[in-house]
Amino acid sequence: MTRPYIDTEHTQHGTGVKYVIRTFLRDVDEQELVWHRDDSNRTVHVLRGSGWKLQKDDELPLDLETGKDYYILKDEYHRLLKGEEDLVLRIENGT
């Protein structure tokens, strides 16, 4: 199964912090944006994208805002709801 996004891995100069730039294209099939859980805590920073939403288990969807951070706990069910533009995220795994 292919993933509905494109990842590029990076290391922050000077600190060695590793992060991923993840891009969801605006023409992604909505059926590919499934409920899932991650293996570690994550900080997700929205770099670009309009109309996308983040929905966590038992919560209403939140509008993703450019420049804002969102925290996803390890094993917390969540999904994305498709927007109008490409969505570009910076993702850092935590502990």
C-alpha positions as CSV (number, residue, x, y, z in Angstrom):
1,M,0.0,0.0,0.0
2,T,1.3,3.4,-0.9
3,R,1.2,6.3,1.6
4,P,-0.9,9.3,0.8
5,Y,2.0,11.7,1.5
6,I,5.6,12.4,0.5
7,D,8.2,12.6,3.3
8,T,11.7,14.2,3.2
9,E,13.9,13.7,6.2
10,H,16.0,16.6,7.6
11,T,18.4,17.4,10.5
12,Q,18.4,20.8,12.1
13,H,21.8,22.4,11.7
14,G,23.5,23.1,15.0
15,T,21.2,21.0,17.2
16,G,21.0,17.7,15.4
17,V,17.3,17.5,15.9
18,K,15.7,15.2,13.2
19,Y,12.4,16.1,11.6
20,V,10.3,15.2,8.6
21,I,8.7,17.5,6.1
22,R,5.5,15.7,5.1
23,T,3.4,16.9,2.1
24,F,-0.1,15.8,1.3
25,L,-1.1,16.8,-2.2
26,R,-4.5,18.5,-2.7
27,D,-5.6,15.8,-5.1
28,V,-5.0,13.0,-2.5
29,D,-7.9,10.5,-2.4
30,E,-9.9,11.2,0.8
31,Q,-10.3,7.5,1.4
32,E,-6.5,7.3,1.9
33,L,-6.7,9.6,5.0
34,V,-7.6,6.9,7.4
35,W,-7.8,6.8,11.2
36,H,-4.4,5.6,12.6
37,R,-2.1,5.8,15.6
38,D,1.6,6.7,15.8
39,D,4.4,4.9,17.5
40,S,5.6,8.0,19.4
41,N,4.4,11.4,20.6
42,R,4.6,14.0,17.8
43,T,4.7,17.7,17.4
44,V,3.2,18.7,14.1
45,H,3.8,22.2,12.8
46,V,1.8,23.4,9.9
47,L,3.9,25.1,7.3
48,R,1.3,25.5,4.5
49,G,-2.2,24.4,3.6
50,S,-5.8,25.7,3.6
51,G,-9.0,24.0,4.7
52,W,-7.4,20.9,6.3
53,K,-8.6,19.6,9.6
54,L,-7.2,17.3,12.3
55,Q,-9.6,15.0,14.1
56,K,-8.6,13.1,17.2
57,D,-10.7,10.2,18.6
58,D,-13.9,11.3,20.3
59,E,-13.3,15.0,19.4
60,L,-14.6,17.4,16.7
61,P,-12.3,18.2,13.9
62,L,-9.9,21.2,14.4
63,D,-9.0,23.6,11.6
64,L,-5.2,23.3,10.9
65,E,-3.7,26.8,11.0
66,T,-0.5,27.8,9.3
67,G,2.2,28.5,11.8
68,K,0.6,26.6,14.6
69,D,1.8,23.4,16.5
70,Y,-0.4,20.4,17.2
71,Y,0.5,17.6,19.6
72,I,-0.4,14.0,19.0
73,L,0.2,11.5,21.7
74,K,1.6,8.0,21.1
75,D,-1.3,5.6,20.3
76,E,-3.9,8.4,20.0
77,Y,-6.3,7.7,17.1
78,H,-6.4,10.6,14.7
79,R,-6.9,11.4,11.0
80,L,-6.7,14.3,8.6
81,L,-9.7,15.8,6.7
82,K,-8.8,17.0,3.2
83,G,-8.5,20.7,2.4
84,E,-8.2,22.8,-0.7
85,E,-4.5,23.1,-1.1
86,D,-1.4,21.0,-0.6
87,L,-0.7,20.5,3.1
88,V,2.9,20.8,4.2
89,L,3.8,19.8,7.8
90,R,7.0,19.6,9.9
91,I,6.9,16.6,12.1
92,E,9.1,16.0,15.1
93,N,8.9,12.7,17.0
94,G,9.1,13.0,20.8
95,T,9.4,10.5,23.6
